[in-house]
Amino acid sequence: MLAGRKYRSKLTTEQAAQCEEFGNVCRAVWNTALDQRRQYRTRGAWMNYNEQAGQLADAKTEHEWLKVAPSHILQQTLKDLDRACKDHGTFRVKWRGKSRWNPSFRFPMGKLIEVERLSKRWGRAKLPKLGWVRFRMTRQIGGVVRSATVSHDGRDWFVSFLVDDGEKTPEQHAMPDTGVGVDRGVVAAVATSDGKLIDRGFTSPGEAERYRRLQQELARQKRGSRNRKKTLRAMRGWKRREGDRRADFCSQVAAELTDRNALVALEDLRTRNMTRSASGTSEEPGRSVARKSGLNRAILDKGWHKLELALLNAARHTGSEIVKVPAAYTSQACSVCRNVDPDNRNSQAVFRCTGCGHTAHADVNAAINVLAAGRAVTACGDLGAGRSVKQEPQPALALVGIPRLQPWGGRQATMTL
């Protein structure tokens, strides 16, 4: 089974400058190759990876700056571009701007990468053209290295290893008859069919105020100034901590759900479509945009898509089955009598059925409906698509919180392929 291991590295001044240069070359290759693909598509023709890789080899004989970076990391950049164009479309792939893109490049030849432990806290890896790179070895590699990726988040450099740990996905879960439904929300991040509301704050009020002040400072500073760069580094540091806490929360929730359940059912939500910007209406110009932007921030803050990815990753180790069901009417349908009525949901948290009078927490009721739909899809329970769910006694709802982590103390060139 392939797994990732990410460590914070400690580069020398020469290595940091070299990595920055590698990133700039990769960015130029990406933008040039993307521009070439768009020009071909405009004329009704196609350009694929093999043709661009061959042209890149010819271009290296004419442009000396292309020889600065190893050939295989430039080829990996073209492979990433080829995959992005196939998945999203040539004209939807974004350019890599110098101020908006963090340098990142991958060494694909795992046989050329050596990893050693120096002490209890430190290790080092030998990477092509970079030599020995020191990093904080917080955990063992635990497998055979397939590739290594060096990335920069605006403040620190990281090295990530793709390893084959030798594990295999279990054929069956340890508790095959168990299942849980998951409803993702904006007040409580996760509501489960067994009555749990799981949430956690990723930013303290003091951090939010500090970030707001940094934004004010940034608005007054001159572009390109040294103070502006310091402010940007501080803002990226806050955002990185927030993202790390969100990823940690999703990983913990996913591990708990997959360990205890053979089936995890969740709504099939298109997060990218749900968080698109809205345009103002004719009656209330601009007001709907403000409301929609607030909803978008709430959805992204709870990490809906990250939780889905974490569940898929955790299920590989437990043998759980992740099932996505249509989200239509799950919040309006009664989990007891199947009555569907928009008036069933009196508020964000209160569900009261207009047909049978059943009362429950609205998110938990939706999670029960999601579980019933998931069991119907997999045919692993005794519930059919047209049968009703047996009512179970509702436990007292308690907001399950996870403790918040403590805060953590180039050049440009053009190329014609």
Secondary structure as UniProt FT lines:
FT   STRAND          2..10
FT   HELIX           13..42
FT   TURN            43..44
FT   HELIX           49..62
FT   HELIX           64..68
FT   HELIX           71..88
FT   HELIX           90..92
FT   TURN            98..100
FT   STRAND          104..107
FT   HELIX           110..112
FT   STRAND          114..117
FT   STRAND          122..127
FT   TURN            128..130
FT   STRAND          131..136
FT   STRAND          144..152
FT   STRAND          157..164
FT   TURN            176..177
FT   STRAND          179..184
FT   STRAND          190..192
FT   TURN            193..194
FT   STRAND          196..199
FT   HELIX           205..220
FT   TURN            223..224
FT   HELIX           226..260
FT   STRAND          263..267
FT   HELIX           271..274
FT   TURN            285..286
FT   HELIX           287..302
FT   HELIX           304..318
FT   STRAND          321..325
FT   TURN            328..332
FT   TURN            335..337
FT   HELIX           342..344
FT   STRAND          350..352
FT   TURN            354..356
FT   STRAND          359..361
FT   HELIX           362..378
FT   TURN            385..386
FT   STRAND          398..401
//
